[in-house]
Amino acid sequence: MKNGVMMQYFEWNLPNDGLLWKKLKEDAVNLHQLGITAVWIPPAYKASEQKNQGYAAYDLYDLGEFYQKETIRTKYGTKAELIDAIEELHKYRISVYLDVVFNHKIGADQKEKFIAVKVDPENRTIEISDPAEIEGWTQFNFSGRKGRYSPFTWHSYHFTGIEIENSKEDKHIYRITGENKHWSQDVDKEKGNFDFLMGADVDHKHPDVISELNNWGNWVVKELHLDGMRLDAIKHISSAFIHQFVDHIKTSNNPNFYFVGEYWKADLLTLENYLKTVDYSIDLFDVPLHYNFREASMSGDKYDLRKLFSNALVARSPSHAVTFVDNHDSQQGSSLESEVECWFKPLAYALILLRKDGYPCLFYGDYYGIGCQEPVQKNLLKILLEARQKHAYGEEKLYLSSPNVIGLVRYGDNGRPNSGLATLISNHDTNLSLMMNVGLQKAGEKWIDLTGSVKQAVEIGKDGIAEFHVLARNFSVWAKWGNTRKHFIGISDILKRIKSKCRK
């Protein structure tokens, strides 16, 4: 979809009130008006306990329908409420992407005995004990579901490893042994082999597991009328399994069914190699760009803005890069905490929302507020989303002549009257300006800063060039007078409030 925007519609610390699906349904029309074209929803199935965010996956077939783990609903609501929300979103042509947790299962119903070997937690290829019989939580019966949708039950031979925790000080990772039983080799090489992450680690080489997960994929796509999936923790999952799963779902359902994978690593080469391995069948989140934003936010005017895209996935594989500023993994208090400082977030969003390349993902927490006061980020993001809808079309040019200011021009689309824009992003402590060419066809037009930060309009010269301004540590978005907001919000005042109110 032209100028599509994904929204991650959750954050890590949502209350366990079962109201998210209801809120999502009520919010559908507002999301459409904002220009949101897809929502990424959290894991919607039964977790090991109701308050869990869904990543401690227990039963993928229980979408809040069966009494299991002492609850019917999940943290977010019931299956019926989820279906209602998706139907409402589809009325407004908003796609729905489900978060899929395939790496592990947690909350087994019974213990089993099996042969396993203890491994070094810092290098899982090194065995530090002899094989021996141990007992662990590996049997998943799903007695509350009673075989509905699938009779499959899970046992120790469906897993490659498990963590045994006798106490907080006494935890060990075991590799389950047996015929054809070993860590997957086509995973990230951190810790020697990063197949194991947590819980009971799913064996994605086992033919019964492959068949069951493929069947579940087809079932959930049809049951919820999904448009796509976000694949969690794929650096820990066999890339061969991911490739075949994606191919199976697209072949069985829709060749345009969308997939984006979370490979949390700030190394561009690793991400590029992964895309090649899975034959470019999925997109990836641009984790290197996120870390560039974080470094820029922490370094102030000492950061050379010309480096922002130098090692980013969007610069090398723009059609397979999902760009983001922050998400539930990076937010404060999460295991991968790497939050972009508040003053820089609007600048980073200006770059991902107004550029031609990349598929931008807006974080629920940044729009509805967790780190900053709710109206601060929301007002800024509304301006940028409106600018994306109305003006961010056509080819682009980046102006990278200065380490402290980036210029971006979108030349517009002849089929969209008054489209085209000029953006400046500055990390400098003084006001700056750039001479930029917005095209001969724009000569004589008066352009204004949509944010209201710079008050004076500029006139485009006969050669298509004008001098555009930006205030200190700020951004400005310039477009033709007449197809713009009648009332502006002054961003300079908003950014002052961000600086004073954001968490330190």
C-alpha positions in Angstrom: 0.0 0.0 0.0 1.3 3.5 -0.9 2.9 5.1 2.1 1.8 2.3 4.4 2.5 2.6 8.1 2.5 -0.3 10.6 1.7 0.3 14.2 2.9 -2.0 17.0 -0.3 -2.0 19.0 1.0 -2.8 22.4 3.9 -2.2 24.8 5.5 -4.3 27.5 3.7 -2.9 30.6 0.1 -2.9 29.5 -2.3 -3.7 32.4 -3.6 -7.2 32.8 -7.2 -6.1 32.3 -8.3 -8.0 29.2 -9.3 -4.8 27.4 -6.7 -4.4 24.6 -8.8 -6.1 21.9 -11.8 -3.9 22.8 -9.7 -0.8 22.7 -8.3 -1.8 19.3 -11.7 -2.2 17.9 -12.8 1.2 19.2 -9.6 2.7 17.8 -10.0 1.4 14.3 -11.5 4.5 12.7 -9.0 6.7 14.4 -6.1 4.6 13.2 -7.4 4.8 9.7 -7.7 8.6 9.9 -4.1 8.7 11.1 -2.9 6.8 8.1 -2.1 3.5 9.8 -2.5 0.7 7.3 -1.5 -2.3 9.4 -1.3 -3.2 13.1 1.1 -5.7 14.7 -0.8 -7.3 17.6 0.9 -9.1 20.5 0.9 -12.9 20.9 -2.8 -13.6 21.1 -2.7 -17.1 22.5 -2.6 -18.6 26.0 0.6 -18.0 27.9 1.9 -19.8 31.0 0.0 -17.3 33.1 -2.6 -14.6 32.4 -0.4 -11.6 33.2 2.3 -12.7 30.7 2.7 -10.6 27.6 2.3 -13.8 25.5 5.9 -14.6 24.8 5.8 -17.4 27.4 3.8 -19.4 24.9 1.7 -22.3 26.2 -1.1 -23.2 23.8 -1.1 -21.6 20.3 -4.6 -22.9 19.6 -6.1 -21.2 22.7 -6.8 -17.6 21.6 -8.7 -16.9 24.8 -11.4 -19.6 24.4 -10.7 -22.4 26.9 -10.2 -22.5 30.6 -6.5 -23.2 30.9 -3.8 -21.8 33.2 -6.7 -20.6 35.5 -8.2 -18.3 33.0 -10.2 -18.2 29.8 -9.1 -14.8 28.5 -5.5 -13.9 27.8 -3.9 -10.7 29.1 -5.5 -8.9 26.1 -9.0 -10.4 26.1 -11.1 -13.2 24.6 -11.0 -14.9 21.2 -14.4 -13.4 20.3 -13.2 -9.9 21.2 -10.1 -10.4 19.0 -12.2 -11.5 16.1 -14.5 -8.5 16.5 -11.5 -6.2 16.5 -10.0 -7.7 13.4 -13.3 -7.4 11.6 -13.5 -3.8 12.5 -10.0 -3.1 11.4 -10.6 -4.8 8.0 -13.6 -2.4 7.5 -11.1 0.4 7.3 -8.6 -1.6 5.2 -6.2 -2.0 8.0 -4.1 -5.2 7.8 -3.5 -7.3 10.9 -0.1 -9.0 11.7 0.0 -11.6 14.5 3.1 -11.9 16.7 4.2 -15.6 16.4 6.3 -17.3 19.1 7.7 -20.5 17.7 11.1 -20.7 19.5 9.9 -22.2 22.8 7.0 -23.4 25.0 6.5 -22.6 28.7 4.1 -23.9 31.3 4.1 -27.6 30.6 1.4 -29.7 32.2 3.6 -32.6 33.4 7.2 -33.6 34.0 8.9 -36.3 31.9 12.2 -38.2 32.3 14.7 -38.1 29.4 18.4 -38.3 28.7 20.2 -35.0 28.5 23.6 -33.4 28.8 24.5 -30.2 30.7 26.1 -27.5 28.5 28.1 -24.4 29.2 25.6 -21.4 29.2 28.2 -19.2 27.5 29.0 -21.7 24.8 26.3 -24.2 24.3 28.5 -26.3 22.0 30.6 -27.4 25.1 29.2 -30.2 27.2 30.0 -30.0 30.9 28.5 -33.3 32.0 28.0 -36.8 30.9 24.6 -37.8 29.5 22.2 -38.7 32.3 18.5 -39.1 33.0 16.9 -35.9 34.2 13.3 -34.8 34.8 11.9 -31.7 33.3 8.6 -29.9 32.3 8.2 -31.1 28.7 4.7 -32.7 28.4 2.0 -30.4 27.1 -1.5 -32.0 27.1 -3.8 -29.0 26.8 -6.5 -30.8 28.8 -8.7 -27.7 28.9 -8.9 -27.7 25.1 -9.5 -31.5 24.9 -8.0 -31.9 21.4 -10.2 -29.3 19.7 -8.5 -27.9 16.6 -5.6 -30.3 17.0 -5.0 -33.6 19.0 -1.2 -33.0 19.0 0.5 -33.2 22.4 4.1 -32.3 23.1 6.8 -34.4 24.7 10.5 -34.3 25.4 11.4 -35.6 22.0 9.8 -32.6 20.4 12.4 -30.3 22.1 16.1 -29.8 21.7 16.9 -28.5 25.2 15.5 -27.2 28.4 16.5 -25.0 31.3 16.2 -26.6 34.7 15.8 -24.1 37.6 16.1 -25.5 41.1 16.6 -22.0 42.5 17.6 -18.5 41.3 21.2 -19.4 42.0 20.9 -23.0 40.5 19.9 -22.9 36.8 21.3 -25.1 34.1 20.8 -25.5 30.4 20.5 -29.1 29.1 20.6 -30.4 25.6 18.2 -33.3 25.1 20.0 -36.3 23.5 18.8 -39.1 21.2 18.6 -40.0 17.6 18.9 -36.9 15.3 18.7 -34.8 18.4 21.1 -31.8 18.4 20.9 -28.0 18.4 19.9 -26.5 15.0 23.0 -25.5 13.2 21.4 -22.7 11.0 20.9 -20.3 13.9 23.0 -17.3 15.2 26.5 -18.3 16.4 26.4 -16.2 19.6 27.1 -18.3 22.6 28.6 -20.9 20.3 25.1 -21.8 19.1 22.1 -19.7 20.0 19.3 -22.2 19.4 18.4 -22.3 23.1 16.8 -19.1 24.5 14.4 -20.1 27.2 11.8 -22.7 28.4 11.5 -25.9 26.4 13.3 -25.2 23.2 11.3 -26.4 20.2 13.0 -28.9 17.8 12.3 -27.4 14.4 14.0 -30.3 12.6 11.5 -32.9 14.0 9.0 -33.8 11.2 6.0 -34.0 13.6 6.8 -30.5 14.9 7.2 -29.1 11.4 3.8 -30.6 10.4 2.1 -29.4 13.5 3.4 -25.8 13.3 2.5 -25.7 9.6 -1.0 -26.9 10.4 -1.4 -24.3 13.1 -0.2 -21.6 10.8 -2.9 -22.4 8.3 -5.5 -22.7 11.0 -4.8 -19.4 12.6 -4.6 -17.5 9.3 -8.1 -18.7 8.5 -9.5 -18.5 12.0 -8.5 -14.9 12.4 -8.4 -13.8 8.8 -4.9 -12.6 9.2 -2.9 -10.6 6.7 0.6 -11.2 8.0 2.8 -12.4 10.9 5.7 -11.0 12.9 8.1 -13.9 13.6 9.6 -13.6 17.1 13.3 -14.5 17.9 14.2 -15.9 14.5 18.0 -15.7 15.3 17.2 -18.7 17.6 15.2 -20.7 15.1 16.4 -22.9 12.2 16.4 -20.7 9.1 15.4 -23.7 7.0 12.3 -24.1 9.1 11.4 -20.4 8.8 11.9 -20.6 5.0 9.7 -23.6 4.6 7.0 -22.2 7.0 6.8 -18.9 5.1 6.6 -20.8 1.8 3.9 -23.1 3.1 1.7 -20.3 4.4 2.0 -18.3 1.3 1.3 -21.3 -1.0 -1.6 -22.5 1.1 -3.2 -19.1 1.7 -2.1 -16.0 -0.2 1.2 -15.4 -2.0 1.0 -11.8 -0.7 0.7 -12.8 2.9 3.2 -10.6 4.8 6.0 -11.7 7.1 8.5 -9.7 9.1 11.1 -11.3 11.3 12.7 -10.1 14.5 16.4 -10.9 14.2 17.8 -8.7 17.1 21.3 -8.0 16.0 22.9 -4.7 15.0 25.1 -6.3 12.4 24.1 -5.4 8.8 26.0 -8.3 7.3 24.2 -10.8 9.5 20.8 -9.5 8.5 21.8 -9.4 4.8 23.0 -13.0 4.9 19.8 -14.0 6.6 17.6 -12.4 3.9 19.6 -14.4 1.3 19.3 -17.6 3.3 15.5 -17.4 3.3 15.4 -16.2 -0.3 14.1 -12.7 0.6 10.8 -14.2 1.5 10.4 -12.0 4.6 11.3 -8.5 5.8 13.4 -7.8 8.8 13.3 -5.1 11.5 16.2 -2.6 10.9 17.9 -3.1 14.3 21.1 -1.4 13.2 19.2 1.8 12.4 17.5 1.7 15.8 20.9 1.5 17.5 22.1 4.4 15.3 19.2 6.4 16.6 20.0 5.5 20.2 23.7 6.6 19.8 22.6 9.8 18.1 20.2 10.6 20.9 22.9 10.0 23.6 25.7 11.9 21.8 23.9 15.2 20.9 25.8 17.4 18.5 28.9 15.2 18.7 27.1 12.6 16.6 27.7 12.9 12.8 24.2 12.6 11.4 25.7 11.6 8.0 26.4 8.2 9.6 22.7 7.4 10.5 22.1 5.2 7.5 25.6 4.1 6.8 25.2 0.5 8.3 21.4 0.4 8.2 19.4 -2.3 6.5 17.2 0.3 4.8 20.2 1.6 3.0 21.2 -1.8 1.6 17.9 -3.7 1.3 15.2 -0.9 1.4 12.4 -3.2 0.2 13.0 -5.6 3.0 13.6 -3.2 5.9 11.0 -2.4 8.6 12.3 0.8 10.1 11.4 1.7 13.8 12.5 4.0 16.5 11.7 1.9 19.6 9.5 -1.1 20.5 8.6 -3.4 23.4 12.1 -5.0 23.4 14.0 -1.7 23.5 11.8 0.2 26.0 13.0 0.9 29.5 13.0 -2.2 31.7 13.0 -4.7 28.9 15.7 -7.3 28.5 17.1 -5.6 25.4 16.7 -2.1 26.8 18.1 0.4 24.4 15.6 3.2 24.4 16.1 6.3 22.1 16.2 9.4 24.3 13.0 11.4 24.1 14.4 14.6 22.6 15.6 12.7 19.5 12.5 10.4 19.0 10.5 13.0 16.9 13.6 13.6 14.7 14.0 9.8 14.2 10.3 9.4 13.4 10.6 12.3 10.9 13.3 10.3 9.1 11.5 7.0 8.9 8.0 8.4 8.2 9.0 10.8 5.5 11.6 8.8 3.6 10.7 6.8 0.5 12.6 3.7 1.6 11.6 1.3 4.4 8.3 0.2 5.9 7.9 2.4 9.0 6.6 0.9 12.3 5.1 3.3 14.9 5.4 2.1 18.5 2.2 2.1 20.6 4.3 3.4 23.6 5.6 6.4 21.6 2.1 7.4 20.4 0.0 6.7 23.5 2.8 7.5 25.9 4.9 5.6 28.4 8.2 7.5 28.6 6.9 10.9 27.7 3.7 12.7 28.7 0.9 11.4 26.4 0.1 14.6 24.5 3.8 15.4 23.7 4.6 12.5 21.4 1.1 12.1 20.0 0.9 15.7 18.7 4.3 15.4 17.0 3.5 12.1 15.5 0.1 13.3 14.2 1.9 16.0 12.2 4.3 13.5 10.7 1.6 11.0 9.9 -0.4 13.7 8.1 2.7 14.9 6.3 3.3 11.3 5.1 -0.3 10.9 3.9 -0.4 14.3 2.0 3.1 15.2 0.9 5.7 12.3 1.2 5.6 11.1 -2.4 7.9 10.8 -5.3 11.7 10.4 -5.6 13.9 11.7 -2.8 17.3 13.3 -2.3 19.3 13.4 0.9 21.5 16.4 1.7 24.4 15.2 3.8 26.9 18.0 3.6 26.9 18.8 7.3 27.5 16.5 10.4 24.8 18.3 12.3 21.9 18.7 9.9 20.2 16.3 7.4 18.1 17.6 4.5 15.5 15.4 2.8 13.5 16.4 -0.3 10.6 14.4 -1.7 9.8 15.7 -5.2 6.1 14.8 -5.3 3.9 12.8 -7.5 2.1 14.4 -10.5 -1.0 12.5 -9.6 -1.1 14.0 -6.1 -1.7 17.8 -6.1 0.6 19.7 -3.8 2.6 16.6 -2.9 6.3 17.0 -2.2 8.2 18.2 0.9 11.4 19.3 2.4 12.6 18.2 5.8 15.5 19.2 8.0 16.7 17.3 11.1 19.3 19.0 13.4 21.1 17.9 16.5 23.0 21.2 16.8 22.5 23.7 19.6 22.0 26.6 17.2 19.5 27.3 14.4 20.6 26.1 11.0 19.5 26.2 7.4 20.1 24.5 4.1 19.7 25.5 0.5 17.7 22.6 -1.2 16.3 22.1 -4.6 12.7 20.9 -4.5 12.3 20.9 -8.3 11.6 23.5 -11.1 7.9 22.6 -11.1 7.7 24.1 -7.6 9.1 27.5 -8.6 7.2 30.5 -7.2 5.3 28.4 -4.6 5.2 29.5 -1.0 6.1 26.8 1.5 5.6 26.7 5.2 6.9 24.6 8.1 4.0 22.3 8.9 5.1 22.0 12.5 4.8 25.7 13.1 8.3 25.7 14.6 9.6 28.1 12.0 7.1 30.9 11.5 8.2 32.5 8.3 7.2 31.1 4.9 9.8 30.6 2.1 9.3 31.2 -1.6 10.8 28.7 -4.0 13.1 30.3 -6.5 12.9 30.1 -10.3 15.6 27.4 -10.2 13.6 25.4 -7.7 15.9 26.2 -4.8 15.1 27.8 -1.5 16.7 28.2 1.9 14.9 26.1 4.5 15.4 26.6 8.2 15.4 24.4 11.3 15.6 25.4 15.0 18.2 24.0 17.4 17.9 20.3 18.2 14.7 20.2 16.2 13.1 19.2 12.9 11.0 21.1 10.4 8.8 19.8 7.6 8.1 22.2 4.7 5.3 21.9 2.1 3.2 24.1 -0.2 1.0 26.6 1.5 -2.7 25.8 0.9 -2.8 22.0 1.4 -1.7 22.2 5.0 -3.1 22.4 8.5 -4.9 25.6 9.4 -3.7 25.4 13.0 -0.1 24.6 13.9 1.4 23.2 17.0 4.7 24.8 17.9 7.2 22.1 18.2 9.8 24.2 19.8 7.5 24.5 22.9 6.7 20.8 22.7 10.3 19.8 22.6 11.0 22.0 25.6 8.3 20.0 27.4 9.8 16.7 26.3 13.2 17.7 27.7 11.7 18.6 31.1 9.2 15.7 31.4 10.9 12.7 29.9 12.6 10.2 32.2 16.2 10.8 32.7 
